[in-house]
Each structure stands twice: as C-alpha cells, then as structure tokens.
Amino acid sequence: MKVGIDIVETSRIKATIERFGERFLTRVFTVSEREFCDSRADPYQSYGARFAAKEAILKALGTGKSEGIRWQDMEIIDDEHSRPEVRLYGKVQELVAGKLHISLSHTAQLAVAICVLEE
C-alpha cells in the first residue's frame, strides 16, 4: 500500500486561474471536472481539491509528474452519492497496478486530498 497527500491554498488556485485562464484549465482539468467545478458556489474550492487530488495521486505513485504523465490522465469525479472517484487514462492507467482510493476536503482557504494505492 502507498499513500499520497497534498494541500493547496485555494487563493493560489484562484490567482492561477485568473492569470492563465483557459490555458491552465484545459491543461490540468478534464471537461467533466471543469463542468463540475464551475457549477459550484465557489469553484476555486473544487478546483483546489481536484488539483490536490492529482498531486496526491502522483505522490502515491512515487513518480511525480514525469514519465509522460499528463494532468488529464487523472480525472476526479463524484459518484452518485457525491463521493469522489478517480478515472485513470494514459500513462497513469498503465502505472497503477491496483485500486486507488481518494478523499477530498476543503475550507474557504485550503483544499486537501489523500490518495491510498492498494497494490
């Protein structure tokens, strides 16, 4: 079993989105993630939680953002009970040999995510 955790200041996510706009959003987040985040009362909290989740996944894998991994190779979605789940694509899907579990939380200032990789 491997674990990754990450915490993000939502103000930094907001500042990055305001500065780089579509370029940042389309590089990091899938269409489904963007639709979900943009539908929230405070989209920056949701963007922050999803960014933290992607970082936590990379930490659990132990690869960082190397070996051809793209941000969109990891998609954080909510299931029918509003629990976060991970869909994997591309290089990340090739690297994960087990099951990923993810948990997200946020306040107005911080977003945190933990990833547990069962191998």
MARBA-3410 file (N, C-alpha, C, O; in Angstrom, 1 decimal):
119
0.8,-1.2,0.0,0.0,0.0,0.0,0.9,1.2,0.0,1.9,1.3,0.7 ~ 0.5,2.2,-0.8,1.2,3.5,-0.8,0.2,4.6,-0.6,-1.0,4.5,-0.9 ~ 0.7,5.7,0.0,-0.2,6.9,0.3,0.4,8.1,-0.2,1.7,8.3,-0.2 ~ -0.4,9.0,-0.7,0.0,10.4,-1.1,-1.0,11.4,-0.5,-2.2,11.1,-0.4 ~ -0.5,12.5,-0.1,-1.4,13.6,0.4,-0.9,14.9,-0.1,0.3,15.1,-0.4
-1.8,15.9,-0.3,-1.5,17.2,-0.8,-2.4,18.2,-0.2,-3.6,17.9,0.0 ~ -2.0,19.4,0.0,-2.8,20.5,0.5,-2.5,21.7,-0.4,-1.4,22.0,-0.8 ~ -3.6,22.5,-0.8,-3.5,23.6,-1.7,-4.2,24.8,-1.1,-5.3,24.6,-0.5 ~ -3.6,25.9,-1.2,-4.3,27.2,-0.8,-5.2,27.5,-2.0,-4.8,27.7,-3.1 ~ -6.5,27.6,-1.7,-7.5,27.9,-2.8,-7.2,29.3,-3.4,-7.5,29.5,-4.6
-6.6,30.2,-2.6,-6.3,31.6,-3.2,-5.2,31.4,-4.3,-5.3,32.2,-5.3 ~ -4.3,30.5,-4.2,-3.3,30.3,-5.2,-3.9,29.7,-6.5,-3.6,30.1,-7.6 ~ -4.9,28.8,-6.3,-5.6,28.2,-7.5,-6.4,29.4,-8.2,-6.4,29.5,-9.4 ~ -7.1,30.2,-7.4,-7.8,31.3,-8.0,-6.9,32.2,-8.7,-7.2,32.6,-9.8 ~ -5.8,32.6,-8.1,-4.9,33.5,-8.8,-4.3,32.9,-10.1,-4.1,33.6,-11.1
-4.0,31.6,-10.1,-3.5,30.9,-11.3,-4.6,30.9,-12.4,-4.3,31.2,-13.5 ~ -5.8,30.6,-12.0,-6.9,30.6,-13.0,-7.1,32.1,-13.5,-7.3,32.2,-14.7 ~ -7.1,33.0,-12.7,-7.3,34.4,-13.1,-6.1,34.9,-14.0,-6.3,35.7,-15.0 ~ -4.9,34.4,-13.7,-3.7,34.8,-14.5,-3.7,34.1,-15.9,-3.4,34.7,-16.9 ~ -3.8,32.7,-15.8,-3.6,31.9,-17.0,-4.9,31.5,-17.7,-4.9,31.0,-18.8
-6.0,31.5,-17.0,-7.3,31.2,-17.6,-7.4,29.9,-18.3,-7.0,28.8,-17.7 ~ -7.9,29.9,-19.5,-8.1,28.6,-20.3,-6.9,27.8,-20.4,-7.0,26.6,-20.4 ~ -5.8,28.4,-20.6,-4.5,27.7,-20.8,-4.3,26.7,-19.6,-3.9,25.6,-19.8 ~ -4.4,27.2,-18.4,-4.2,26.4,-17.2,-5.4,25.4,-17.1,-5.1,24.2,-16.9 ~ -6.6,25.9,-17.2,-7.8,25.0,-17.0,-7.8,23.8,-18.0,-8.0,22.7,-17.5
-7.5,24.0,-19.2,-7.5,22.9,-20.2,-6.3,22.0,-20.1,-6.4,20.9,-20.6 ~ -5.2,22.5,-19.5,-4.0,21.7,-19.4,-4.2,20.7,-18.2,-3.7,19.6,-18.2 ~ -4.9,21.2,-17.1,-4.9,20.5,-15.9,-6.2,19.7,-15.7,-6.2,18.5,-15.2 ~ -7.3,20.2,-16.1,-8.6,19.6,-15.8,-9.4,19.1,-17.0,-9.3,19.7,-18.1 ~ -10.1,18.0,-16.8,-10.9,17.5,-17.9,-12.2,18.3,-18.1,-12.5,19.1,-17.2
-12.9,18.1,-19.1,-14.2,18.8,-19.4,-15.1,18.5,-18.2,-15.8,19.4,-17.7 ~ -15.2,17.2,-17.8,-16.1,16.9,-16.7,-15.8,17.6,-15.4,-16.6,18.0,-14.7 ~ -14.5,17.6,-15.1,-14.0,18.3,-13.9,-14.4,19.8,-13.9,-14.8,20.3,-13.0 ~ -14.2,20.4,-15.1,-14.4,21.8,-15.2,-15.9,22.1,-15.1,-16.3,23.1,-14.4 ~ -16.8,21.2,-15.7,-18.2,21.4,-15.6,-18.7,21.3,-14.1,-19.5,22.1,-13.7
-18.1,20.3,-13.4,-18.5,20.1,-12.0,-18.0,21.4,-11.2,-18.8,21.9,-10.5 ~ -16.8,21.7,-11.3,-16.2,22.9,-10.5,-17.0,24.2,-10.8,-17.3,24.9,-9.9 ~ -17.2,24.4,-12.1,-17.9,25.7,-12.5,-19.4,25.7,-12.0,-20.0,26.8,-11.9 ~ -20.0,24.6,-11.7,-21.3,24.5,-11.2,-21.4,24.8,-9.7,-22.5,24.9,-9.2 ~ -20.3,24.8,-9.0,-20.3,25.0,-7.5,-20.4,26.5,-7.2,-20.1,27.4,-8.0
-20.9,26.7,-5.9,-21.0,28.1,-5.4,-19.6,28.8,-5.4,-19.5,30.0,-5.8 ~ -18.6,28.1,-5.0,-17.2,28.6,-5.0,-16.4,27.6,-5.8,-15.8,26.6,-5.3 ~ -16.2,27.8,-7.1,-15.5,26.9,-8.0,-14.0,26.7,-7.6,-13.5,25.6,-7.8 ~ -13.4,27.7,-7.0,-12.0,27.6,-6.6,-11.7,26.5,-5.6,-10.7,25.9,-5.6 ~ -12.7,26.3,-4.6,-12.5,25.3,-3.7,-12.5,23.9,-4.3,-11.7,23.0,-4.0
-13.4,23.7,-5.3,-13.5,22.4,-6.0,-12.3,22.2,-6.9,-11.7,21.1,-7.0 ~ -11.8,23.3,-7.6,-10.6,23.2,-8.4,-9.4,22.9,-7.5,-8.6,22.0,-7.9 ~ -9.3,23.5,-6.4,-8.2,23.2,-5.5,-8.2,21.8,-5.0,-7.2,21.2,-4.9 ~ -9.4,21.3,-4.6,-9.5,19.9,-4.2,-9.1,18.9,-5.2,-8.4,17.9,-5.0 ~ -9.5,19.2,-6.5,-9.1,18.3,-7.6,-7.6,18.4,-7.9,-7.0,17.4,-8.3
-7.1,19.6,-7.8,-5.6,19.7,-8.1,-4.9,19.0,-7.0,-3.9,18.3,-7.3 ~ -5.3,19.1,-5.7,-4.6,18.4,-4.6,-4.7,16.9,-4.8,-3.8,16.2,-4.5 ~ -5.9,16.5,-5.3,-6.0,15.0,-5.5,-5.1,14.5,-6.6,-4.5,13.4,-6.4 ~ -4.9,15.3,-7.6,-4.0,14.8,-8.7,-2.5,14.8,-8.1,-1.8,13.9,-8.5 ~ -2.2,15.8,-7.3,-0.8,15.8,-6.7,-0.7,14.6,-5.8,0.4,13.9,-5.7
-1.7,14.3,-5.0,-1.7,13.2,-4.0,-1.5,11.8,-4.8,-0.8,10.9,-4.3 ~ -2.2,11.7,-5.9,-2.0,10.5,-6.8,-0.6,10.4,-7.2,0.0,9.3,-7.1 ~ 0.0,11.4,-7.7,1.4,11.4,-8.2,2.3,11.0,-7.0,3.3,10.3,-7.2 ~ 2.1,11.5,-5.8,2.9,11.2,-4.7,2.7,9.7,-4.3,3.7,9.0,-4.0 ~ 1.5,9.2,-4.4,1.3,7.7,-4.1,2.0,6.9,-5.1,2.5,5.8,-4.8
2.0,7.3,-6.3,2.7,6.6,-7.4,4.2,6.6,-7.2,4.9,5.7,-7.6 ~ 4.7,7.7,-6.6,6.1,7.9,-6.5,6.8,8.4,-7.7,8.0,8.3,-7.8 ~ 6.1,8.9,-8.7,6.7,9.3,-10.0,6.8,10.8,-10.1,7.6,11.3,-10.8 ~ 6.0,11.5,-9.4,5.9,13.0,-9.7,5.3,13.1,-11.1,4.8,12.1,-11.6 ~ 5.4,14.3,-11.6,4.9,14.5,-13.0,6.0,14.2,-14.0,6.5,15.1,-14.6
6.3,12.9,-14.1,7.4,12.5,-15.1,6.9,11.3,-15.9,5.7,11.0,-15.8 ~ 7.7,10.7,-16.6,7.4,9.5,-17.4,6.2,9.7,-18.3,5.5,8.7,-18.6 ~ 6.1,10.9,-18.9,5.0,11.1,-19.8,3.6,11.3,-19.2,2.6,11.3,-19.9 ~ 3.5,11.5,-17.9,2.2,11.7,-17.3,1.7,13.1,-17.6,2.4,14.1,-17.5 ~ 0.4,13.1,-17.9,-0.3,14.4,-18.1,-1.3,14.6,-17.0,-1.8,13.6,-16.4
-1.6,15.8,-16.7,-2.6,16.1,-15.7,-3.9,15.5,-16.0,-4.6,15.0,-15.1 ~ -4.3,15.5,-17.2,-5.6,14.9,-17.6,-5.6,13.4,-17.6,-6.7,12.8,-17.9 ~ -4.5,12.7,-17.3,-4.5,11.3,-17.1,-5.2,10.9,-15.9,-5.5,9.7,-15.6 ~ -5.5,11.8,-15.0,-6.3,11.6,-13.8,-7.5,12.5,-13.8,-7.4,13.7,-13.9 ~ -8.6,11.9,-13.6,-9.9,12.6,-13.6,-10.6,12.3,-12.3,-10.9,11.2,-11.9
-10.9,13.4,-11.5,-11.6,13.2,-10.3,-13.1,13.6,-10.5,-13.5,14.7,-10.9 ~ -14.0,12.6,-10.3,-15.4,12.7,-10.5,-16.1,12.4,-9.2,-15.6,11.7,-8.3 ~ -17.4,12.8,-9.1,-18.2,12.4,-8.0,-19.1,11.2,-8.4,-19.7,11.3,-9.5 ~ -19.3,10.2,-7.6,-20.2,9.1,-7.9,-21.6,9.6,-7.6,-21.9,10.7,-7.2 ~ -22.6,8.7,-7.7,-24.0,9.0,-7.5,-24.3,9.4,-6.0,-25.3,10.0,-5.7
-23.3,9.2,-5.1,-23.5,9.5,-3.7,-22.6,10.7,-3.3,-22.4,11.0,-2.1 ~ -22.1,11.4,-4.3,-21.2,12.6,-4.2,-19.9,12.2,-3.5,-19.3,13.1,-2.9 ~ -19.5,11.0,-3.6,-18.1,10.6,-3.2,-17.2,10.7,-4.3,-17.5,10.3,-5.5 ~ -16.0,11.2,-4.1,-15.0,11.3,-5.2,-14.5,10.0,-5.6,-14.2,9.1,-4.8 ~ -14.3,9.8,-6.9,-13.7,8.7,-7.5,-12.7,9.1,-8.5,-12.7,10.3,-9.0
-11.8,8.2,-8.9,-10.7,8.6,-9.9,-10.9,7.7,-11.1,-11.1,6.5,-11.0 ~ -10.9,8.4,-12.2,-10.8,7.7,-13.5,-9.3,7.9,-14.0,-8.8,9.0,-14.0 ~ -8.7,6.8,-14.5,-7.4,6.9,-15.0,-7.3,6.7,-16.5,-8.0,5.9,-17.0 ~ -6.4,7.4,-17.1,-6.2,7.3,-18.5,-4.7,7.3,-18.8,-3.8,7.6,-17.9 ~ -4.3,7.0,-20.0,-2.9,7.1,-20.5,-1.9,6.5,-19.6,-2.0,5.4,-19.2
-0.8,7.2,-19.4,0.3,6.7,-18.6,0.0,6.4,-17.2,0.5,5.4,-16.7 ~ -0.8,7.1,-16.5,-1.2,6.8,-15.1,-1.9,5.5,-15.1,-1.7,4.7,-14.2 ~ -2.8,5.3,-16.0,-3.5,4.0,-16.0,-2.6,2.8,-16.2,-2.8,1.8,-15.6 ~ -1.5,3.0,-17.0,-0.5,2.0,-17.2,0.3,1.7,-15.9,0.7,0.6,-15.6 ~ 0.5,2.8,-15.1,1.3,2.6,-13.9,0.6,2.1,-12.7,1.2,1.5,-11.9
-0.7,2.3,-12.7,-1.4,1.8,-11.5,-1.8,0.3,-11.6,-2.5,-0.1,-12.6 ~ -1.3,-0.4,-10.7,-1.5,-1.9,-10.8,-2.5,-2.3,-9.8,-2.8,-3.6,-9.6 ~ -3.1,-1.4,-9.1,-4.1,-1.8,-8.1,-5.3,-0.9,-8.1,-5.7,-0.4,-9.1 ~ -5.9,-0.6,-6.9,-7.0,0.3,-6.8,-6.6,1.5,-6.0,-5.9,1.5,-5.0 ~ -7.1,2.7,-6.6,-6.9,4.0,-5.9,-8.1,4.4,-5.1,-9.3,4.2,-5.6
-7.9,4.9,-3.9,-8.9,5.4,-3.1,-8.6,6.9,-2.9,-7.4,7.2,-2.6 ~ -9.6,7.8,-2.9,-9.3,9.2,-2.8,-10.3,9.8,-1.8,-11.5,9.4,-1.8 ~ -9.8,10.8,-1.1,-10.7,11.5,-0.2,-10.3,13.0,-0.3,-9.1,13.3,-0.3 ~ -11.3,13.9,-0.4,-11.1,15.3,-0.6,-11.8,16.1,0.5,-12.8,15.6,1.1 ~ -11.2,17.2,0.9,-11.9,18.1,1.8,-11.4,19.5,1.5,-10.3,19.7,1.0
-12.2,20.5,1.9,-11.8,21.9,1.7,-12.5,22.9,2.6,-13.6,22.6,3.1 ~ -11.9,24.0,2.9,-12.4,25.1,3.5,-12.4,26.3,2.5,-12.0,26.1,1.4 ~ -12.7,27.5,3.0,-12.6,28.6,2.1,-11.1,28.9,1.7,-10.9,29.4,0.6 ~ -10.2,28.5,2.6,-8.8,28.8,2.3,-8.0,27.6,1.8,-7.0,27.9,1.1 ~ -8.3,26.4,2.2,-7.5,25.3,1.9,-8.3,24.1,1.3,-9.5,23.9,1.6
-7.6,23.4,0.4,-8.2,22.1,-0.1,-7.1,21.0,0.1,-5.9,21.3,0.0 ~ -7.6,19.9,0.6,-6.7,18.8,0.9,-7.2,17.5,0.2,-8.4,17.3,0.1 ~ -6.3,16.6,-0.1,-6.6,15.3,-0.7,-5.7,14.3,-0.2,-4.5,14.6,0.0 ~ -6.2,13.1,0.0,-5.3,11.9,0.3,-5.7,10.8,-0.7,-6.8,10.6,-1.1 ~ -4.6,10.1,-1.1,-4.8,9.0,-2.0,-4.1,7.8,-1.4,-3.0,7.8,-0.9
-4.9,6.7,-1.4,-4.3,5.4,-1.0,-4.3,4.5,-2.2,-5.3,4.3,-2.9 ~ -3.2,3.9,-2.5,-3.0,3.0,-3.6,-2.8,1.6,-3.1,-1.8,1.3,-2.5 ~ -3.8,0.7,-3.3,-3.7,-0.7,-3.0,-3.1,-1.4,-4.1,-3.5,-1.3,-5.3 ~ -2.0,-2.1,-3.9,-1.3,-2.8,-5.0,-1.6,-4.3,-4.8,-1.1,-5.1,-5.7
END
